[in-house]
Every structure is written in structure tokens, then in C-alpha cells.
């Protein structure tokens, strides 16, 4: 029940409007059941993430299983493989890390103000190296939409890393990713498969949630600092 603490009227409007829109669009355009579940799980994952709730890590794990299956089914083999061997383990680690660094009162993560300069440099260099490796792997696997698939994964990796590290700037990284990943599914819609339209609509809500999430994380950080200062002797 702690998971549902800390929500207000605006929060419920945002999340339920998203669920209603993607569900109705799924019915109208004949989307398969797993596409509908994938989009709803994605909405719940992104919104609970915006609120800093620990539950987002567990929802994310389930969401990735569906996303991997859908990617594989549509010959985005590289996308499916990389999410399986990198993103899924990261979220599993994230669940453990967030549980160890949470405010037990409301089950929200304890926000980390920023990363050290050393961590920024090391992680930045690591991302560049991984980006090159990812491109090579996707090319070898003859992945559909090679360039977009590479950019999709490469833009997602730092976002997930910052999320796991409890850094508020993860919301900015996810926002950048929001304008790249949808291209993969928009292309399928353009080719005539309108059953993927709900996944495109989902990203419109994700942009809204990520902007809202940045504001929420900043507010959460201030509240936690204020509480800490009050408890100091």
C-alpha cells in the first residue's frame, strides 16, 4: 500500500488518461494483446519512475520481457538481444539497489544530487566504447533499421544508468530517448501495420511523464534534504 502513497489528483489524471487512450487505440486498431499489455506496463513504469517509486524497477523488469518479445517478432534482433543481456540485468540490479536506498515511509528512492566528476568521465567513456560495440553487434545481426536501432539503444543506456544511480538527471536522458525510440515503431505504422499505433501514442505520454518526472525528482530531493536537516542534532 505504501506504493500508492504520495499521489495526488493530477497524478491519477495523468496515468489513467494514458491507460485509457492506449487501451482504446489498441481496440480500434486491432493491436495484439501483448502490444496492449506492453504499452500499459510502459506507462506504469515511466509514471512510477517519475514519482521515484521503488516499484518502477519491478514493473520495468516485466515490461522489458514484453518489449524484447515484440522487438524479436519484428526482426529488431539486435534490440531484443541487447535489452535481454544488458537492460534487463541493469533493472534487476536497480531493484536491489533502490530497495537498499529508499525512504521506507513512502517507498520512494533516496535521490542522489549528482554523480562525481570521475564517475561522469568514466561512464561517458564507457558509453562511447559500448556504442561502438553495439553498432558492430547490430550490424552483424543484420538488424532492421540499423542506425535508428543503434541510436535507440545508445540513448537508452545512459538514461537507465542514471536512473539506477538515483540521479535526477535520468529524466532528461529519458526525454532525449523519447524522440528516438518511437521512430522504430512509427516506421512499422507507415508500412501499414496500424496495430503498432498504440506504441507510438505511448511515447507521447512518456514525454509528458518524463518532463513531469524531472520536476517531481527535484521536489523530492528538496523534501529529503529538508527532512535530513531537521533530524540533524
Beta strands, then each sheet from edge to edge (+ up, - down):
strand 1: 102-103
strand 2: 108-109
sheet 1: 1+ 2-
end
